[in-house]
Amino acid sequence: QAQLVESGGGLAQAGGSLRLSCVASGLAFSSYSMAWFRQAPGKEREFVAAITWSSGGTYYGDSVKGRCTISRDNAKNTVSLQMNSLKPEDTAVYYCAAGPSAGSWPPTRADGMYFWGTGTLVTVSS
């Protein structure tokens, strides 16, 4: 049974940094593209960043471009999201997700992802 577990969320000040991690189990991790999405209260789930199975390609949502870096370690079944220059509008629950390794790239649609974690809350104070 596939399981994705996020960690690293918490409270940060505007301008600060956080690093989120997601550990996968029960799936052939290196066969999937991986992505981060986020959902703020009352809003739809929003694409944040994605990385191909081989780390050969990355893609970022406009709202985080230039401030976030996604990376993965297939040997450790881990995908990470380094977030810098945090803004109060980054406050959300962040989810990692596993998606198709080929075909629809970048995987910006939540309904195109196969497996999801339960999320980690990021709160950015002004």
N, C-alpha and C positions, 0 to 999 in steps of 0.2 A: 504494500500500500504506500503510495507516494505521500511524502510529508515534507513540507517546507516550514522552517521555523525561523522567524525573524528576531533580531535583537539589535540593541544599540539605540533605540529611541529614548527620549527623555525630554527634559526641559533645557532649552538653550536660549541665550540672549541673541537679539538681532545682531548680525555681523559675525556671529560665532560659527562653529563647525560641529558637525556630527558625522559619525561613520556608522552606517547601518550594515548589518550582515545577515545573510540568509543561508542556513545549512539545509541541504536536501538529503533525503534518504528514501529508499524504496523505489528509486527510478534511475535509469541510465542517464545520469546528470549531463554527461558530455554530449548527449544526443539532442539536447534541447537548447533553443535560445532561451535566455533568461531576461526578465524585465522587472522593473519596479513601477508600481502604480501608487497613487495616493488618493485618499478620499477625505475631504473636509466635511464637517457637519453641514447637512442640507445640500450638499453638492454631489454631482456625479463623480464616479471614479475617473481619475485623470492619469494619462500616461506620463511617466517621468523619464525613464531611460530604459534602453535595451542593449543587449550584447549578444553577438552570435555565439554558436556553440564553441567555436575555435578562438574566440576573442579577436577575430580578424576584423570585426566591424562593431561599431557602437552608434547609437542614435539617441538623441535627447529631445525632450519636449521643449518648446519655446520658453516656457516659464522657468526652466532650470538651466538652460544652455549657458555654458561658460562658468557655472557655479558648481556643477556636480560632475563626478566621474564615476562611471560604472566599471567594475572589473570582476573577474572570476578566476577561480582556481579549481580546475577540474580534478586535480589530485585530491583536493579536500572537499569536493562537492559544495563549494561555497561561492556565493556571489555577493558583492559588496557595493555600497553606494556611499561615496564620500561627498558630503554636502558642505559647501563653504558659503560664506557671505549670506548666512541665513536671514530670511525675512519673516515677519509675522505671518504673511500669507502662505508660508511653507507649512504652517500648522495643519496637520492632517494625520490620519492613520496611513502608514506606509505598508504596502503589501509587495511581497515578491511573488513572481509567477513564472511558471515554465511554459514555453510555447513551442511552436513548430521550428524545426531546424532548417527547413527549406520551404520555399514558396512565398508566403506572405511576410515580407520583410520591408520595413520594420514592423514588429508586432505591437502596434499602437492601440489596437482595439481589445478591450478587456474580454469581450466574448470570444476572442480568438485564442485565448490562453487555455492550457489544459489543466494545470494544477496551481493551487493558490495556498499561500500561507495565511495565518490568522491575523497578521498585521502587528505593527509596533507603532505606538503613538509618539509623534514628534510635536512638541509645543515650543513655539518660538515667541519669546516675550519682547516687547518693544522697549 
